[in-house]
Amino acid sequence: AQKVTQAQTEISVVEKEDVTLDCVYETRDTTYYLFWYKQPPSGELVFLIRRNSFDEQNEISGRYSWNFQKSTSSFNFTITASQVVDSAVYFCALSDLNQAGTALIFGKGTTLSVSS
Amino acid sequence: GAGVSQSPRYKVAKRGQDVALRCDPISGHVSLFWYQQALGQGPEFLTYFQNEAQLDKSGLPSDRFFAERPEGSVSTLKIQRTQQEDSAVYLCASSINHLNTEAFFGQGTRLTVV
C-alpha cells in the first residue's frame, strides 16, 4: 500500500529563518512521482514540484529546495529565509509514474506559520 | 477562465438534503479528479474521469455519492441524502492528458451539513 507521512503537524518560525518540512513515503512501486503542494487560506492547492523516482538530484528554485533520498524514502522541502507569505499548509504526495489516472496519495499536511 | 473553477464555494445543507457540486476544468484537459478533504487532513481520492469515461470510482465512500462528466468537460459531484460526516471540502483537479502529469486544483467547495 502507498502511504505518505508528514510527522510535523505545525511549525512556527520567525521571518528569515530557514525551515525544513519532512516527508516520508511508502510504496511497493519501483516507479513513482513525488509532489509538494501549497494550500494557502484561499483553499486551492498550488503545485510546487514533481520529481520522478529515477531522478534523485536535489533541486533548488529560488528560496525553495528539495532533498530526495530513496535510501530513506524521504522527500524533504526546505524554505530558506522564510517570509510571511510562506504561511500555508504544505502537502507532500505520491503517485504511480505510469498508470493513467492514478490518484495522488497525500500526507496530512504541515501547517507553517511565519511571523514577522 | 484560466484555472479550474468550482461552484458553489460554500454550501450549507440540512441533513438528508441532496447537493450538487460543479467543476469546470481547464479547457482541453483530459483527466479530471475529485478529492474530499476533511478538516485537518490531506485530500483523499474519490473518483477519476478520462474525458467522459469514469475509469475509477473506488474512492467514493458510499452509493450516496455519484459523479458524472457527460461531455468530457464540466463535471458534477452529487451527494444524496447528505449526512454530517459528508462535511468537508470537495476539490476538483484536472490535468492535460491521461498520464500523471501536473494536476491543477480548483479552490474547492466547502460543504457543511447541519
Chai-1 contact restraints between the chains, C-beta under 6 A:
chainA,res_idxA,chainB,res_idxB,connection_type,confidence,min_distance_angstrom,max_distance_angstrom,comment,restraint_id
A,Y33,B,N100,contact,1.0,0.0,6.0,A-B,restraint_1
A,G43,B,Q107,contact,1.0,0.0,6.0,A-B,restraint_2
A,G43,B,G108,contact,1.0,0.0,6.0,A-B,restraint_3
A,E44,B,F105,contact,1.0,0.0,6.0,A-B,restraint_4
A,E44,B,Q107,contact,1.0,0.0,6.0,A-B,restraint_5
A,L45,B,F105,contact,1.0,0.0,6.0,A-B,restraint_6
A,F47,B,E102,contact,1.0,0.0,6.0,A-B,restraint_7
A,F91,B,G42,contact,1.0,0.0,6.0,A-B,restraint_8
A,S95,B,N100,contact,1.0,0.0,6.0,A-B,restraint_9
A,A100,B,H98,contact,1.0,0.0,6.0,A-B,restraint_10
A,G101,B,Y48,contact,1.0,0.0,6.0,A-B,restraint_11
A,G101,B,Q50,contact,1.0,0.0,6.0,A-B,restraint_12
A,G101,B,L55,contact,1.0,0.0,6.0,A-B,restraint_13
A,G101,B,D56,contact,1.0,0.0,6.0,A-B,restraint_14
A,T102,B,N100,contact,1.0,0.0,6.0,A-B,restraint_15
A,A103,B,F45,contact,1.0,0.0,6.0,A-B,restraint_16
A,F106,B,G42,contact,1.0,0.0,6.0,A-B,restraint_17
A,F106,B,P43,contact,1.0,0.0,6.0,A-B,restraint_18
A,G107,B,G42,contact,1.0,0.0,6.0,A-B,restraint_19
A,K108,B,Q41,contact,1.0,0.0,6.0,A-B,restraint_20
A,K108,B,G42,contact,1.0,0.0,6.0,A-B,restraint_21
A,G109,B,G42,contact,1.0,0.0,6.0,A-B,restraint_22
